[in-house]
Amino acid sequence: MTQWLEGNEVGGPLLRAGIPDDWRIGDRTGAGGHGSRSVVAILWPPSQAPLIAAIYLTQSDASMEQRNAAIAAIGAALAETVSSMQ
């Protein structure tokens, strides 16, 4: 399961875009009607316990690229917060 999640090639512009290169990530992404976009991920920060993250956006008029960028920004904020807790 881990290998399958880590091998996801669709999640590049989403959460993966905001996560530092030295973190491992395995994720699955989704999109749907009503401007929905989502990602569920397991994150392995260096020298810390794994984290599970789920992000779901809906009822948005934003473009797919804008929704992807919003999720990447959430990922960057998550990484910054977790890194500061070391």
PDB file with one MODEL, atoms N, CA, C and O in Angstrom:
MODEL        1
ATOM      1  N   MET A   1       0.822  -1.177   0.000  1.00  0.00           N
ATOM      2  CA  MET A   1       0.000   0.000   0.000  1.00  0.00           C
ATOM      3  C   MET A   1       0.877   1.256   0.000  1.00  0.00           C
ATOM      4  O   MET A   1       0.603   2.210  -0.728  1.00  0.00           O
ATOM      5  N   THR A   2       1.922   1.250   0.812  1.00  0.00           N
ATOM      6  CA  THR A   2       2.810   2.415   0.881  1.00  0.00           C
ATOM      7  C   THR A   2       3.441   2.697  -0.475  1.00  0.00           C
ATOM      8  O   THR A   2       3.489   3.844  -0.918  1.00  0.00           O
ATOM      9  N   GLN A   3       3.920   1.656  -1.127  1.00  0.00           N
ATOM     10  CA  GLN A   3       4.558   1.829  -2.432  1.00  0.00           C
ATOM     11  C   GLN A   3       3.563   2.401  -3.447  1.00  0.00           C
ATOM     12  O   GLN A   3       3.925   3.263  -4.248  1.00  0.00           O
ATOM     13  N   TRP A   4       2.329   1.934  -3.418  1.00  0.00           N
ATOM     14  CA  TRP A   4       1.290   2.417  -4.314  1.00  0.00           C
ATOM     15  C   TRP A   4       1.016   3.905  -4.068  1.00  0.00           C
ATOM     16  O   TRP A   4       0.913   4.686  -5.014  1.00  0.00           O
ATOM     17  N   LEU A   5       0.898   4.289  -2.799  1.00  0.00           N
ATOM     18  CA  LEU A   5       0.640   5.693  -2.459  1.00  0.00           C
ATOM     19  C   LEU A   5       1.822   6.590  -2.826  1.00  0.00           C
ATOM     20  O   LEU A   5       1.637   7.677  -3.374  1.00  0.00           O
ATOM     21  N   GLU A   6       3.038   6.129  -2.521  1.00  0.00           N
ATOM     22  CA  GLU A   6       4.220   6.933  -2.836  1.00  0.00           C
ATOM     23  C   GLU A   6       4.439   7.053  -4.345  1.00  0.00           C
ATOM     24  O   GLU A   6       5.038   8.022  -4.813  1.00  0.00           O
ATOM     25  N   GLY A   7       3.961   6.084  -5.094  1.00  0.00           N
ATOM     26  CA  GLY A   7       4.133   6.096  -6.542  1.00  0.00           C
ATOM     27  C   GLY A   7       3.131   6.953  -7.292  1.00  0.00           C
ATOM     28  O   GLY A   7       3.189   7.027  -8.520  1.00  0.00           O
ATOM     29  N   ASN A   8       2.222   7.598  -6.595  1.00  0.00           N
ATOM     30  CA  ASN A   8       1.220   8.439  -7.243  1.00  0.00           C
ATOM     31  C   ASN A   8       1.903   9.550  -8.038  1.00  0.00           C
ATOM     32  O   ASN A   8       2.689  10.320  -7.486  1.00  0.00           O
ATOM     33  N   GLU A   9       1.605   9.633  -9.323  1.00  0.00           N
ATOM     34  CA  GLU A   9       2.220  10.646 -10.177  1.00  0.00           C
ATOM     35  C   GLU A   9       1.296  11.830 -10.439  1.00  0.00           C
ATOM     36  O   GLU A   9       1.711  12.804 -11.067  1.00  0.00           O
ATOM     37  N   VAL A  10       0.059  11.765  -9.974  1.00  0.00           N
ATOM     38  CA  VAL A  10      -0.922  12.818 -10.228  1.00  0.00           C
ATOM     39  C   VAL A  10      -0.826  13.940  -9.199  1.00  0.00           C
ATOM     40  O   VAL A  10      -1.217  15.072  -9.482  1.00  0.00           O
ATOM     41  N   GLY A  11      -0.309  13.638  -8.006  1.00  0.00           N
ATOM     42  CA  GLY A  11      -0.335  14.594  -6.906  1.00  0.00           C
ATOM     43  C   GLY A  11       0.747  15.651  -6.916  1.00  0.00           C
ATOM     44  O   GLY A  11       0.836  16.428  -5.965  1.00  0.00           O
ATOM     45  N   GLY A  12       1.569  15.719  -7.942  1.00  0.00           N
ATOM     46  CA  GLY A  12       2.679  16.670  -7.984  1.00  0.00           C
ATOM     47  C   GLY A  12       2.323  18.117  -7.693  1.00  0.00           C
ATOM     48  O   GLY A  12       2.990  18.751  -6.875  1.00  0.00           O
ATOM     49  N   PRO A  13       1.284  18.671  -8.340  1.00  0.00           N
ATOM     50  CA  PRO A  13       0.979  20.087  -8.107  1.00  0.00           C
ATOM     51  C   PRO A  13       0.147  20.354  -6.850  1.00  0.00           C
ATOM     52  O   PRO A  13      -0.199  21.502  -6.575  1.00  0.00           O
ATOM     53  N   LEU A  14      -0.170  19.327  -6.101  1.00  0.00           N
ATOM     54  CA  LEU A  14      -1.016  19.487  -4.912  1.00  0.00           C
ATOM     55  C   LEU A  14      -0.154  19.537  -3.657  1.00  0.00           C
ATOM     56  O   LEU A  14       0.769  20.347  -3.567  1.00  0.00           O
ATOM     57  N   LEU A  15      -0.444  18.691  -2.710  1.00  0.00           N
ATOM     58  CA  LEU A  15       0.251  18.687  -1.425  1.00  0.00           C
ATOM     59  C   LEU A  15       1.756  18.486  -1.609  1.00  0.00           C
ATOM     60  O   LEU A  15       2.555  19.095  -0.898  1.00  0.00           O
ATOM     61  N   ARG A  16       2.138  17.644  -2.546  1.00  0.00           N
ATOM     62  CA  ARG A  16       3.566  17.369  -2.796  1.00  0.00           C
ATOM     63  C   ARG A  16       4.339  18.639  -3.146  1.00  0.00           C
ATOM     64  O   ARG A  16       5.520  18.757  -2.819  1.00  0.00           O
ATOM     65  N   ALA A  17       3.675  19.592  -3.809  1.00  0.00           N
ATOM     66  CA  ALA A  17       4.342  20.835  -4.210  1.00  0.00           C
ATOM     67  C   ALA A  17       4.725  21.700  -3.012  1.00  0.00           C
ATOM     68  O   ALA A  17       5.634  22.524  -3.111  1.00  0.00           O
ATOM     69  N   GLY A  18       4.039  21.519  -1.881  1.00  0.00           N
ATOM     70  CA  GLY A  18       4.324  22.328  -0.708  1.00  0.00           C
ATOM     71  C   GLY A  18       5.157  21.644   0.352  1.00  0.00           C
ATOM     72  O   GLY A  18       5.504  22.252   1.365  1.00  0.00           O
ATOM     73  N   ILE A  19       5.479  20.380   0.125  1.00  0.00           N
ATOM     74  CA  ILE A  19       6.201  19.577   1.115  1.00  0.00           C
ATOM     75  C   ILE A  19       7.692  19.573   0.779  1.00  0.00           C
ATOM     76  O   ILE A  19       8.045  19.416  -0.390  1.00  0.00           O
ATOM     77  N   PRO A  20       8.578  19.739   1.764  1.00  0.00           N
ATOM     78  CA  PRO A  20      10.025  19.715   1.495  1.00  0.00           C
ATOM     79  C   PRO A  20      10.471  18.403   0.838  1.00  0.00           C
ATOM     80  O   PRO A  20       9.861  17.354   1.051  1.00  0.00           O
ATOM     81  N   ASP A  21      11.523  18.474   0.053  1.00  0.00           N
ATOM     82  CA  ASP A  21      12.029  17.312  -0.684  1.00  0.00           C
ATOM     83  C   ASP A  21      12.501  16.179   0.216  1.00  0.00           C
ATOM     84  O   ASP A  21      12.512  15.024  -0.209  1.00  0.00           O
ATOM     85  N   ASP A  22      12.892  16.488   1.454  1.00  0.00           N
ATOM     86  CA  ASP A  22      13.391  15.422   2.324  1.00  0.00           C
ATOM     87  C   ASP A  22      12.270  14.710   3.092  1.00  0.00           C
ATOM     88  O   ASP A  22      12.552  13.835   3.910  1.00  0.00           O
ATOM     89  N   TRP A  23      11.018  15.066   2.845  1.00  0.00           N
ATOM     90  CA  TRP A  23       9.875  14.356   3.424  1.00  0.00           C
ATOM     91  C   TRP A  23       9.421  13.290   2.436  1.00  0.00           C
ATOM     92  O   TRP A  23       9.433  13.518   1.226  1.00  0.00           O
ATOM     93  N   ARG A  24       9.025  12.137   2.940  1.00  0.00           N
ATOM     94  CA  ARG A  24       8.352  11.138   2.105  1.00  0.00           C
ATOM     95  C   ARG A  24       6.863  11.452   2.127  1.00  0.00           C
ATOM     96  O   ARG A  24       6.341  11.932   3.133  1.00  0.00           O
ATOM     97  N   ILE A  25       6.180  11.181   1.021  1.00  0.00           N
ATOM     98  CA  ILE A  25       4.736  11.385   0.952  1.00  0.00           C
ATOM     99  C   ILE A  25       4.111  10.312   0.073  1.00  0.00           C
ATOM    100  O   ILE A  25       4.642   9.959  -0.980  1.00  0.00           O
ATOM    101  N   GLY A  26       2.995   9.811   0.518  1.00  0.00           N
ATOM    102  CA  GLY A  26       2.163   8.915  -0.262  1.00  0.00           C
ATOM    103  C   GLY A  26       0.765   9.492  -0.259  1.00  0.00           C
ATOM    104  O   GLY A  26       0.229   9.806   0.804  1.00  0.00           O
ATOM    105  N   ASP A  27       0.157   9.640  -1.443  1.00  0.00           N
ATOM    106  CA  ASP A  27      -1.140  10.308  -1.475  1.00  0.00           C
ATOM    107  C   ASP A  27      -2.043   9.789  -2.576  1.00  0.00           C
ATOM    108  O   ASP A  27      -1.606   9.103  -3.500  1.00  0.00           O
ATOM    109  N   ARG A  28      -3.306  10.133  -2.452  1.00  0.00           N
ATOM    110  CA  ARG A  28      -4.308   9.906  -3.487  1.00  0.00           C
ATOM    111  C   ARG A  28      -5.056  11.221  -3.638  1.00  0.00           C
ATOM    112  O   ARG A  28      -5.332  11.909  -2.656  1.00  0.00           O
ATOM    113  N   THR A  29      -5.376  11.555  -4.863  1.00  0.00           N
ATOM    114  CA  THR A  29      -6.031  12.827  -5.141  1.00  0.00           C
ATOM    115  C   THR A  29      -7.409  12.595  -5.738  1.00  0.00           C
ATOM    116  O   THR A  29      -7.729  11.499  -6.198  1.00  0.00           O
ATOM    117  N   GLY A  30      -8.215  13.643  -5.722  1.00  0.00           N
ATOM    118  CA  GLY A  30      -9.533  13.552  -6.322  1.00  0.00           C
ATOM    119  C   GLY A  30     -10.034  14.913  -6.757  1.00  0.00           C
ATOM    120  O   GLY A  30      -9.560  15.949  -6.290  1.00  0.00           O
ATOM    121  N   ALA A  31     -11.003  14.891  -7.662  1.00  0.00           N
ATOM    122  CA  ALA A  31     -11.659  16.113  -8.128  1.00  0.00           C
ATOM    123  C   ALA A  31     -13.076  15.731  -8.522  1.00  0.00           C
ATOM    124  O   ALA A  31     -13.349  14.587  -8.885  1.00  0.00           O
ATOM    125  N   GLY A  32     -13.971  16.706  -8.444  1.00  0.00           N
ATOM    126  CA  GLY A  32     -15.349  16.418  -8.796  1.00  0.00           C
ATOM    127  C   GLY A  32     -16.124  17.684  -9.076  1.00  0.00           C
ATOM    128  O   GLY A  32     -15.555  18.766  -9.227  1.00  0.00           O
ATOM    129  N   GLY A  33     -17.421  17.529  -9.141  1.00  0.00           N
ATOM    130  CA  GLY A  33     -18.306  18.650  -9.400  1.00  0.00           C
ATOM    131  C   GLY A  33     -18.269  19.680  -8.287  1.00  0.00           C
ATOM    132  O   GLY A  33     -17.711  19.443  -7.216  1.00  0.00           O
ATOM    133  N   HIS A  34     -18.869  20.820  -8.558  1.00  0.00           N
ATOM    134  CA  HIS A  34     -18.970  21.914  -7.585  1.00  0.00           C
ATOM    135  C   HIS A  34     -17.600  22.480  -7.208  1.00  0.00           C
ATOM    136  O   HIS A  34     -17.427  22.998  -6.104  1.00  0.00           O
ATOM    137  N   GLY A  35     -16.639  22.385  -8.106  1.00  0.00           N
ATOM    138  CA  GLY A  35     -15.312  22.932  -7.822  1.00  0.00           C
ATOM    139  C   GLY A  35     -14.549  22.159  -6.770  1.00  0.00           C
ATOM    140  O   GLY A  35     -13.711  22.726  -6.067  1.00  0.00           O
ATOM    141  N   SER A  36     -14.825  20.876  -6.651  1.00  0.00           N
ATOM    142  CA  SER A  36     -14.187  20.064  -5.606  1.00  0.00           C
ATOM    143  C   SER A  36     -12.783  19.624  -6.009  1.00  0.00           C
ATOM    144  O   SER A  36     -12.507  19.362  -7.180  1.00  0.00           O
ATOM    145  N   ARG A  37     -11.919  19.551  -5.029  1.00  0.00           N
ATOM    146  CA  ARG A  37     -10.544  19.054  -5.189  1.00  0.00           C
ATOM    147  C   ARG A  37     -10.111  18.506  -3.847  1.00  0.00           C
ATOM    148  O   ARG A  37     -10.402  19.104  -2.811  1.00  0.00           O
ATOM    149  N   SER A  38      -9.413  17.366  -3.849  1.00  0.00           N
ATOM    150  CA  SER A  38      -9.042  16.756  -2.569  1.00  0.00           C
ATOM    151  C   SER A  38      -7.728  15.998  -2.671  1.00  0.00           C
ATOM    152  O   SER A  38      -7.252  15.649  -3.751  1.00  0.00           O
ATOM    153  N   VAL A  39      -7.168  15.764  -1.493  1.00  0.00           N
ATOM    154  CA  VAL A  39      -5.987  14.917  -1.364  1.00  0.00           C
ATOM    155  C   VAL A  39      -6.000  14.311   0.035  1.00  0.00           C
ATOM    156  O   VAL A  39      -6.303  14.989   1.018  1.00  0.00           O
ATOM    157  N   VAL A  40      -5.672  13.045   0.107  1.00  0.00           N
ATOM    158  CA  VAL A  40      -5.474  12.341   1.377  1.00  0.00           C
ATOM    159  C   VAL A  40      -4.059  11.792   1.317  1.00  0.00           C
ATOM    160  O   VAL A  40      -3.672  11.170   0.327  1.00  0.00           O
ATOM    161  N   ALA A  41      -3.279  12.021   2.378  1.00  0.00           N
ATOM    162  CA  ALA A  41      -1.858  11.677   2.311  1.00  0.00           C
ATOM    163  C   ALA A  41      -1.319  11.178   3.638  1.00  0.00           C
ATOM    164  O   ALA A  41      -1.822  11.514   4.711  1.00  0.00           O
ATOM    165  N   ILE A  42      -0.278  10.364   3.530  1.00  0.00           N
ATOM    166  CA  ILE A  42       0.568  10.017   4.665  1.00  0.00           C
ATOM    167  C   ILE A  42       1.883  10.744   4.426  1.00  0.00           C
ATOM    168  O   ILE A  42       2.474  10.638   3.351  1.00  0.00           O
ATOM    169  N   LEU A  43       2.333  11.476   5.425  1.00  0.00           N
ATOM    170  CA  LEU A  43       3.567  12.254   5.336  1.00  0.00           C
ATOM    171  C   LEU A  43       4.568  11.719   6.345  1.00  0.00           C
ATOM    172  O   LEU A  43       4.220  11.438   7.492  1.00  0.00           O
ATOM    173  N   TRP A  44       5.814  11.581   5.908  1.00  0.00           N
ATOM    174  CA  TRP A  44       6.885  11.132   6.790  1.00  0.00           C
ATOM    175  C   TRP A  44       7.938  12.232   6.887  1.00  0.00           C
ATOM    176  O   TRP A  44       8.883  12.251   6.098  1.00  0.00           O
ATOM    177  N   PRO A  45       7.787  13.149   7.845  1.00  0.00           N
ATOM    178  CA  PRO A  45       8.833  14.155   8.030  1.00  0.00           C
ATOM    179  C   PRO A  45      10.093  13.476   8.578  1.00  0.00           C
ATOM    180  O   PRO A  45       9.986  12.479   9.293  1.00  0.00           O
ATOM    181  N   PRO A  46      11.272  13.991   8.260  1.00  0.00           N
ATOM    182  CA  PRO A  46      12.496  13.386   8.783  1.00  0.00           C
ATOM    183  C   PRO A  46      12.504  13.385  10.311  1.00  0.00           C
ATOM    184  O   PRO A  46      12.168  14.385  10.946  1.00  0.00           O
ATOM    185  N   SER A  47      12.885  12.277  10.875  1.00  0.00           N
ATOM    186  CA  SER A  47      13.059  12.132  12.331  1.00  0.00           C
ATOM    187  C   SER A  47      11.794  12.422  13.128  1.00  0.00           C
ATOM    188  O   SER A  47      11.877  12.806  14.295  1.00  0.00           O
ATOM    189  N   GLN A  48      10.627  12.245  12.517  1.00  0.00           N
ATOM    190  CA  GLN A  48       9.366  12.437  13.228  1.00  0.00           C
ATOM    191  C   GLN A  48       8.403  11.315  12.858  1.00  0.00           C
ATOM    192  O   GLN A  48       8.593  10.617  11.862  1.00  0.00           O
ATOM    193  N   ALA A  49       7.380  11.156  13.668  1.00  0.00           N
ATOM    194  CA  ALA A  49       6.355  10.155  13.390  1.00  0.00           C
ATOM    195  C   ALA A  49       5.570  10.553  12.133  1.00  0.00           C
ATOM    196  O   ALA A  49       5.462  11.738  11.821  1.00  0.00           O
ATOM    197  N   PRO A  50       5.028   9.575  11.420  1.00  0.00           N
ATOM    198  CA  PRO A  50       4.227   9.891  10.237  1.00  0.00           C
ATOM    199  C   PRO A  50       2.964  10.667  10.613  1.00  0.00           C
ATOM    200  O   PRO A  50       2.461  10.571  11.732  1.00  0.00           O
ATOM    201  N   LEU A  51       2.476  11.430   9.651  1.00  0.00           N
ATOM    202  CA  LEU A  51       1.254  12.211   9.814  1.00  0.00           C
ATOM    203  C   LEU A  51       0.260  11.804   8.741  1.00  0.00           C
ATOM    204  O   LEU A  51       0.653  11.370   7.658  1.00  0.00           O
ATOM    205  N   ILE A  52      -1.007  11.940   9.032  1.00  0.00           N
ATOM    206  CA  ILE A  52      -2.051  11.747   8.031  1.00  0.00           C
ATOM    207  C   ILE A  52      -2.715  13.097   7.810  1.00  0.00           C
ATOM    208  O   ILE A  52      -3.077  13.784   8.765  1.00  0.00           O
ATOM    209  N   ALA A  53      -2.871  13.473   6.551  1.00  0.00           N
ATOM    210  CA  ALA A  53      -3.507  14.744   6.206  1.00  0.00           C
ATOM    211  C   ALA A  53      -4.623  14.482   5.201  1.00  0.00           C
ATOM    212  O   ALA A  53      -4.472  13.663   4.295  1.00  0.00           O
ATOM    213  N   ALA A  54      -5.728  15.174   5.366  1.00  0.00           N
ATOM    214  CA  ALA A  54      -6.837  15.123   4.414  1.00  0.00           C
ATOM    215  C   ALA A  54      -7.292  16.553   4.161  1.00  0.00           C
ATOM    216  O   ALA A  54      -7.614  17.286   5.096  1.00  0.00           O
ATOM    217  N   ILE A  55      -7.317  16.941   2.901  1.00  0.00           N
ATOM    218  CA  ILE A  55      -7.730  18.289   2.517  1.00  0.00           C
ATOM    219  C   ILE A  55      -8.828  18.151   1.475  1.00  0.00           C
ATOM    220  O   ILE A  55      -8.677  17.424   0.492  1.00  0.00           O
ATOM    221  N   TYR A  56      -9.932  18.852   1.695  1.00  0.00           N
ATOM    222  CA  TYR A  56     -11.068  18.797   0.775  1.00  0.00           C
ATOM    223  C   TYR A  56     -11.586  20.202   0.533  1.00  0.00           C
ATOM    224  O   TYR A  56     -11.990  20.891   1.470  1.00  0.00           O
ATOM    225  N   LEU A  57     -11.575  20.626  -0.716  1.00  0.00           N
ATOM    226  CA  LEU A  57     -12.121  21.919  -1.116  1.00  0.00           C
ATOM    227  C   LEU A  57     -13.363  21.670  -1.961  1.00  0.00           C
ATOM    228  O   LEU A  57     -13.369  20.758  -2.789  1.00  0.00           O
ATOM    229  N   THR A  58     -14.409  22.459  -1.770  1.00  0.00           N
ATOM    230  CA  THR A  58     -15.606  22.327  -2.599  1.00  0.00           C
ATOM    231  C   THR A  58     -16.356  23.645  -2.645  1.00  0.00           C
ATOM    232  O   THR A  58     -16.045  24.584  -1.913  1.00  0.00           O
ATOM    233  N   GLN A  59     -17.341  23.696  -3.512  1.00  0.00           N
ATOM    234  CA  GLN A  59     -18.150  24.906  -3.722  1.00  0.00           C
ATOM    235  C   GLN A  59     -17.265  26.084  -4.109  1.00  0.00           C
ATOM    236  O   GLN A  59     -17.446  27.195  -3.611  1.00  0.00           O
ATOM    237  N   SER A  60     -16.315  25.837  -4.995  1.00  0.00           N
ATOM    238  CA  SER A  60     -15.351  26.857  -5.399  1.00  0.00           C
ATOM    239  C   SER A  60     -15.507  27.185  -6.881  1.00  0.00           C
ATOM    240  O   SER A  60     -15.738  26.298  -7.704  1.00  0.00           O
ATOM    241  N   ASP A  61     -15.380  28.452  -7.205  1.00  0.00           N
ATOM    242  CA  ASP A  61     -15.349  28.885  -8.599  1.00  0.00           C
ATOM    243  C   ASP A  61     -13.913  28.986  -9.120  1.00  0.00           C
ATOM    244  O   ASP A  61     -13.696  29.348 -10.276  1.00  0.00           O
ATOM    245  N   ALA A  62     -12.941  28.669  -8.278  1.00  0.00           N
ATOM    246  CA  ALA A  62     -11.530  28.747  -8.665  1.00  0.00           C
ATOM    247  C   ALA A  62     -11.219  27.714  -9.747  1.00  0.00           C
ATOM    248  O   ALA A  62     -11.847  26.657  -9.813  1.00  0.00           O
ATOM    249  N   SER A  63     -10.249  28.036 -10.584  1.00  0.00           N
ATOM    250  CA  SER A  63      -9.810  27.086 -11.611  1.00  0.00           C
ATOM    251  C   SER A  63      -9.113  25.897 -10.942  1.00  0.00           C
ATOM    252  O   SER A  63      -8.762  25.952  -9.764  1.00  0.00           O
ATOM    253  N   MET A  64      -8.920  24.835 -11.706  1.00  0.00           N
ATOM    254  CA  MET A  64      -8.209  23.668 -11.184  1.00  0.00           C
ATOM    255  C   MET A  64      -6.808  24.065 -10.723  1.00  0.00           C
ATOM    256  O   MET A  64      -6.348  23.614  -9.674  1.00  0.00           O
ATOM    257  N   GLU A  65      -6.132  24.900 -11.499  1.00  0.00           N
ATOM    258  CA  GLU A  65      -4.789  25.343 -11.132  1.00  0.00           C
ATOM    259  C   GLU A  65      -4.811  26.132  -9.825  1.00  0.00           C
ATOM    260  O   GLU A  65      -3.912  25.984  -8.998  1.00  0.00           O
ATOM    261  N   GLN A  66      -5.823  26.964  -9.635  1.00  0.00           N
ATOM    262  CA  GLN A  66      -5.931  27.736  -8.394  1.00  0.00           C
ATOM    263  C   GLN A  66      -6.221  26.827  -7.204  1.00  0.00           C
ATOM    264  O   GLN A  66      -5.684  27.038  -6.117  1.00  0.00           O
ATOM    265  N   ARG A  67      -7.060  25.826  -7.401  1.00  0.00           N
ATOM    266  CA  ARG A  67      -7.344  24.877  -6.314  1.00  0.00           C
ATOM    267  C   ARG A  67      -6.098  24.067  -5.977  1.00  0.00           C
ATOM    268  O   ARG A  67      -5.812  23.821  -4.806  1.00  0.00           O
ATOM    269  N   ASN A  68      -5.356  23.650  -7.004  1.00  0.00           N
ATOM    270  CA  ASN A  68      -4.098  22.932  -6.765  1.00  0.00           C
ATOM    271  C   ASN A  68      -3.129  23.799  -5.966  1.00  0.00           C
ATOM    272  O   ASN A  68      -2.494  23.326  -5.023  1.00  0.00           O
ATOM    273  N   ALA A  69      -3.019  25.077  -6.351  1.00  0.00           N
ATOM    274  CA  ALA A  69      -2.114  25.998  -5.656  1.00  0.00           C
ATOM    275  C   ALA A  69      -2.543  26.204  -4.205  1.00  0.00           C
ATOM    276  O   ALA A  69      -1.695  26.329  -3.322  1.00  0.00           O
ATOM    277  N   ALA A  70      -3.848  26.241  -3.954  1.00  0.00           N
ATOM    278  CA  ALA A  70      -4.337  26.393  -2.577  1.00  0.00           C
ATOM    279  C   ALA A  70      -3.930  25.195  -1.731  1.00  0.00           C
ATOM    280  O   ALA A  70      -3.512  25.357  -0.585  1.00  0.00           O
ATOM    281  N   ILE A  71      -4.047  23.994  -2.288  1.00  0.00           N
ATOM    282  CA  ILE A  71      -3.657  22.793  -1.546  1.00  0.00           C
ATOM    283  C   ILE A  71      -2.143  22.770  -1.334  1.00  0.00           C
ATOM    284  O   ILE A  71      -1.677  22.366  -0.269  1.00  0.00           O
ATOM    285  N   ALA A  72      -1.376  23.198  -2.332  1.00  0.00           N
ATOM    286  CA  ALA A  72       0.086  23.280  -2.161  1.00  0.00           C
ATOM    287  C   ALA A  72       0.440  24.255  -1.042  1.00  0.00           C
ATOM    288  O   ALA A  72       1.350  23.990  -0.256  1.00  0.00           O
ATOM    289  N   ALA A  73      -0.273  25.382  -0.965  1.00  0.00           N
ATOM    290  CA  ALA A  73      -0.016  26.364   0.100  1.00  0.00           C
ATOM    291  C   ALA A  73      -0.361  25.793   1.470  1.00  0.00           C
ATOM    292  O   ALA A  73       0.340  26.051   2.448  1.00  0.00           O
ATOM    293  N   ILE A  74      -1.432  25.024   1.542  1.00  0.00           N
ATOM    294  CA  ILE A  74      -1.784  24.358   2.802  1.00  0.00           C
ATOM    295  C   ILE A  74      -0.678  23.377   3.183  1.00  0.00           C
ATOM    296  O   ILE A  74      -0.308  23.284   4.354  1.00  0.00           O
ATOM    297  N   GLY A  75      -0.148  22.644   2.203  1.00  0.00           N
ATOM    298  CA  GLY A  75       0.956  21.725   2.461  1.00  0.00           C
ATOM    299  C   GLY A  75       2.189  22.433   2.980  1.00  0.00           C
ATOM    300  O   GLY A  75       2.847  21.944   3.898  1.00  0.00           O
ATOM    301  N   ALA A  76       2.508  23.583   2.400  1.00  0.00           N
ATOM    302  CA  ALA A  76       3.671  24.351   2.858  1.00  0.00           C
ATOM    303  C   ALA A  76       3.472  24.832   4.290  1.00  0.00           C
ATOM    304  O   ALA A  76       4.404  24.793   5.094  1.00  0.00           O
ATOM    305  N   ALA A  77       2.256  25.286   4.612  1.00  0.00           N
ATOM    306  CA  ALA A  77       1.963  25.738   5.980  1.00  0.00           C
ATOM    307  C   ALA A  77       2.039  24.574   6.960  1.00  0.00           C
ATOM    308  O   ALA A  77       2.543  24.726   8.073  1.00  0.00           O
ATOM    309  N   LEU A  78       1.540  23.417   6.547  1.00  0.00           N
ATOM    310  CA  LEU A  78       1.610  22.222   7.389  1.00  0.00           C
ATOM    311  C   LEU A  78       3.066  21.844   7.652  1.00  0.00           C
ATOM    312  O   LEU A  78       3.446  21.575   8.792  1.00  0.00           O
ATOM    313  N   ALA A  79       3.875  21.824   6.598  1.00  0.00           N
ATOM    314  CA  ALA A  79       5.293  21.466   6.749  1.00  0.00           C
ATOM    315  C   ALA A  79       6.015  22.453   7.654  1.00  0.00           C
ATOM    316  O   ALA A  79       6.829  22.050   8.485  1.00  0.00           O
ATOM    317  N   GLU A  80       5.728  23.736   7.503  1.00  0.00           N
ATOM    318  CA  GLU A  80       6.367  24.750   8.341  1.00  0.00           C
ATOM    319  C   GLU A  80       5.985  24.559   9.807  1.00  0.00           C
ATOM    320  O   GLU A  80       6.832  24.653  10.694  1.00  0.00           O
ATOM    321  N   THR A  81       4.714  24.294  10.050  1.00  0.00           N
ATOM    322  CA  THR A  81       4.244  24.094  11.426  1.00  0.00           C
ATOM    323  C   THR A  81       4.867  22.856  12.048  1.00  0.00           C
ATOM    324  O   THR A  81       5.358  22.905  13.176  1.00  0.00           O
ATOM    325  N   VAL A  82       4.849  21.750  11.322  1.00  0.00           N
ATOM    326  CA  VAL A  82       5.397  20.497  11.848  1.00  0.00           C
ATOM    327  C   VAL A  82       6.901  20.629  12.070  1.00  0.00           C
ATOM    328  O   VAL A  82       7.419  20.153  13.080  1.00  0.00           O
ATOM    329  N   SER A  83       7.600  21.262  11.147  1.00  0.00           N
ATOM    330  CA  SER A  83       9.051  21.434  11.291  1.00  0.00           C
ATOM    331  C   SER A  83       9.404  22.288  12.502  1.00  0.00           C
ATOM    332  O   SER A  83      10.436  22.067  13.135  1.00  0.00           O
ATOM    333  N   SER A  84       8.566  23.251  12.825  1.00  0.00           N
ATOM    334  CA  SER A  84       8.841  24.120  13.977  1.00  0.00           C
ATOM    335  C   SER A  84       8.595  23.413  15.304  1.00  0.00           C
ATOM    336  O   SER A  84       8.985  23.925  16.354  1.00  0.00           O
ATOM    337  N   MET A  85       7.959  22.255  15.277  1.00  0.00           N
ATOM    338  CA  MET A  85       7.646  21.507  16.500  1.00  0.00           C
ATOM    339  C   MET A  85       8.774  20.570  16.906  1.00  0.00           C
ATOM    340  O   MET A  85       8.675  19.911  17.941  1.00  0.00           O
ATOM    341  N   GLN A  86       9.840  20.493  16.124  1.00  0.00           N
ATOM    342  CA  GLN A  86      10.939  19.573  16.429  1.00  0.00           C
ATOM    343  C   GLN A  86      11.695  20.014  17.648  1.00  0.00           C
ATOM    344  O   GLN A  86      12.655  19.356  18.050  1.00  0.00           O
TER     345      GLN A  86
ENDMDL
END
